Every structure is written in structure tokens, then in C-alpha cells.
Amino acid sequence: NAGVTQTPKFRVLKTGQSMTLLCAQDMNHEYMYWYRQDPGMGLRLIHYSVGEGTTAKGEVPDGYNVSRLKKQNFLLGLESAAPSQTSVYFCASRSPERQGNTEAFFGQGTRLTVV
Amino acid sequence: AQRVTQPEKLLSVFKGAPVELKCNYSYSGSPELFWYVQYSRQRLQLLLRHISRESIKGFTADLNKGETSFHLKKPFAQEEDSAMYYCALSLYSSASKIIFGSGTRLSIRP
């Protein structure tokens, strides 16, 4: 049981390049989230999804896009990377409140550097 | 607006001393609060949640709705408690968002 897996673990991009971060979960969770973690700012929500085919903006969505074509996958895209997007990105998933256990499970993180 | 505030960026205490990590929240609805911990080079993991009213690794946290607080406490700190601690608020609405505080780094001195 892998839980939540993020790909890649590390990446260096040049300004203006694009890339996609993949998050995969094998727990059949409805909800998935993308956060960025920056020193002194904690985890800030970028985008989230409450089900296959649905996405919504979080606190800091600008410069990012997401897709949830399959329930188990949540993709985060950077169309034109900027140095301000240098961060550690975490994906998380969990079940809806009505199913009882609301614990969020996290991936191991992706360290992205934009130069 | 919903918000989670952790006023201390860094908390350093001696081994065996009591620990209290502060968390205050702002939310008009019925909150569900959590503490997550991130040990060095590991992913975030749940430490405890207020609805469970449990003690994990000697840590407890009580929800005080009057003070809108959910402070994390441990009577005797251990070196293995050194980590980053995040307080989080789950919103019971169609948004289903989880809002995190800025985190407190706990350092236990031997």
C-alpha cells in the first residue's frame, strides 16, 4: 500500500519552462489537495479537488493549473515557471467528512527550484 | 475569513521540560482541528485530532471554543519530539478545505 506518491521528488527548471507534478493515491480518497511549503509561511493551499473531474482554487492559485481526470491522480501544472514558484510542493488526500476518518495523508514532497 | 495562527516560529526547550505549542483559529462554523507533525526528512503525518480526545506520544490538545484555541501540550519533552508542528483547521462546508498554520519548529535541547 503506497499511500500518496508524488513524482518527481526533485526538479530544477529555468524561468519560463513548464512542468507537471503528478500525485497518485491508492486509498480511493475523494478529496485531493496541492500545497506549497515555504519557510515562515507554512502550507498554503494552491488547488484542491472534491472528486473526479472537479477542481477548485485555494489560497494561492495564480500561475498553477490542475486536473483530476482520474480519481486516483491529481496533476499540478506550471505553464511558465517563475523564481517565486521555487518551493516544496505537497500533495494530500483524504475521505469526505461523512465517511468518518478525516485524516489527510501526504506525499513525500517535490522540491522545485526555478532559476 | 478562516485562519489558523501559530504565533511561535521556533520553540526551544530542554529535555524533560513541559511543552506548549500555541494555536488559535478563526472560523464561524463548527471546527475540526488537527495537529500534524513533520519529522526531519519525512512527510507530514497526523499527530492528533480534537474529536478523538486522545493522547499520542504523550501529547494532548484541548479545543477551547471560547478562546478559539487548540494548544498542543506535553508535560515532559523528549529529544525525539524535535520536529515541525502544524495546526490545521478542516472546514465543514462544500469547500472541504484544510487550512494550515505557519508552523512551529520545536527544538528539544539535551
Interface residues (C-beta under 8 A of the other chain):
Chain A: Y31 Y33 Y35 G40 M41 G42 L43 R44 L45 Y48 V50 A56 G58 F90 A92 R94 P96 E97 T102 E103 A104 F106 G107 Q108 G109
Chain B: Q6 K9 E32 F34 Y36 R43 L44 Q45 L46 R49 Y86 A88 S90 Y92 S94 A95 S96 K97 I98 I99 F100 G101 S102 G103
